[in-house]
């Protein structure tokens, strides 16, 4: 299997049109098969009113298709605490997902802030 129980992942749902909602999901794999994973975690949605991602507070369980071209899946180190993750702009004005400590994942679909 590509994903294993206990791994932490960051999932970007690709937008098909400019007006589509920007959604990301961050969670821990609870079960996995060759084609899908049951993941428990948090939804982040882009709020255009404040120009940043906002995390939904409630914990959710999602079934993520591993073979769906519309999903970009990044594996996050197991040491990262999911509750601490947030989106920030770094010193180079690139949007990153960070735990505020030593984990930083560049979200390059947005490029630099203008």
C-alpha positions as CSV (number, residue, x, y, z in Angstrom):
1,X,0.0,0.0,0.0
2,X,1.1,3.6,-0.7
3,X,-0.3,5.0,2.6
4,X,-0.1,3.2,5.9
5,X,-2.1,3.5,9.1
6,X,-0.7,6.3,11.3
7,X,0.9,8.4,8.6
8,X,-0.1,12.0,8.5
9,X,-1.0,13.7,5.2
10,X,-1.8,17.0,3.7
11,X,-4.3,16.8,0.8
12,X,-5.0,19.6,-1.7
13,X,-8.2,19.3,-3.8
14,X,-7.4,20.7,-7.2
15,X,-9.7,23.4,-8.4
16,X,-11.3,22.8,-11.8
17,X,-12.5,26.5,-12.3
18,X,-11.3,29.8,-11.0
19,X,-14.3,30.2,-8.8
20,X,-14.0,26.8,-7.1
21,X,-13.5,26.7,-3.4
22,X,-9.8,26.2,-2.3
23,X,-9.9,23.3,0.1
24,X,-7.1,21.4,1.9
25,X,-7.4,18.6,4.4
26,X,-4.8,17.6,7.0
27,X,-5.1,14.4,8.9
28,X,-3.9,11.0,10.1
29,X,-4.5,7.8,8.2
30,X,-6.8,5.5,10.2
31,X,-7.0,2.8,7.5
32,X,-5.9,2.4,3.9
33,X,-6.2,0.2,0.9
34,X,-4.6,0.2,-2.5
35,X,-7.0,2.9,-3.8
36,X,-8.3,4.8,-0.7
37,X,-7.6,5.9,2.8
38,X,-9.8,6.8,5.8
39,X,-8.3,9.9,7.3
40,X,-9.2,11.8,10.4
41,X,-8.3,15.5,10.6
42,X,-9.1,19.1,9.8
43,X,-10.5,21.0,6.8
44,X,-8.9,24.2,5.8
45,X,-10.9,26.5,3.4
46,X,-9.6,29.6,1.8
47,X,-11.5,32.7,3.0
48,X,-11.2,35.3,0.2
49,X,-12.6,38.0,2.5
50,X,-9.4,37.9,4.7
51,X,-7.2,36.3,2.0
52,X,-6.1,33.3,4.1
53,X,-6.9,29.7,4.9
54,X,-9.2,29.2,7.9
55,X,-9.3,25.9,9.8
56,X,-12.6,24.4,10.7
57,X,-12.4,23.5,14.4
58,X,-14.4,20.2,14.3
59,X,-12.5,17.0,13.7
60,X,-13.7,15.2,10.5
61,X,-13.2,11.8,9.0
62,X,-12.8,11.7,5.2
63,X,-12.3,9.0,2.6
64,X,-9.5,10.1,0.3
65,X,-9.1,8.5,-3.1
66,X,-5.4,7.8,-3.7
67,X,-5.9,7.4,-7.4
68,X,-7.9,10.6,-8.0
69,X,-6.0,13.0,-10.2
70,X,-7.9,15.8,-8.4
71,X,-6.0,15.2,-5.2
72,X,-2.4,16.2,-4.4
73,X,-1.3,14.3,-1.3
74,X,1.8,15.2,0.7
75,X,3.1,13.0,3.5
76,X,3.8,15.0,6.7
77,X,6.4,13.8,9.3
78,X,4.8,11.8,12.1
79,X,6.3,14.2,14.8
80,X,4.0,17.1,13.6
81,X,1.0,17.8,15.8
82,X,-1.9,18.4,13.5
83,X,-3.7,20.8,15.9
84,X,-0.7,23.2,15.6
85,X,-0.7,23.5,11.8
86,X,-1.6,26.8,10.2
87,X,-0.9,28.7,7.0
88,X,1.5,31.6,7.1
89,X,3.6,33.6,4.8
90,X,7.4,33.1,5.3
91,X,10.2,35.7,4.9
92,X,10.2,35.2,1.1
93,X,6.4,35.9,1.1
94,X,5.7,32.3,0.1
95,X,2.6,30.6,1.6
96,X,3.7,27.7,3.9
97,X,1.9,25.2,6.1
98,X,3.8,25.3,9.5
99,X,3.6,24.0,13.0
100,X,5.3,27.1,14.3
101,X,8.4,25.1,15.1
102,X,10.5,23.1,12.6
103,X,8.0,21.9,10.1
104,X,7.3,24.0,7.0
105,X,5.6,22.9,3.7
106,X,5.7,25.4,0.9
107,X,2.3,25.6,-0.8
108,X,3.7,26.7,-4.2
109,X,0.3,26.9,-6.0
110,X,0.0,30.5,-4.7
111,X,3.5,31.7,-5.4
112,X,4.6,34.9,-3.6
113,X,2.2,37.4,-2.0
114,X,1.7,40.6,-4.1
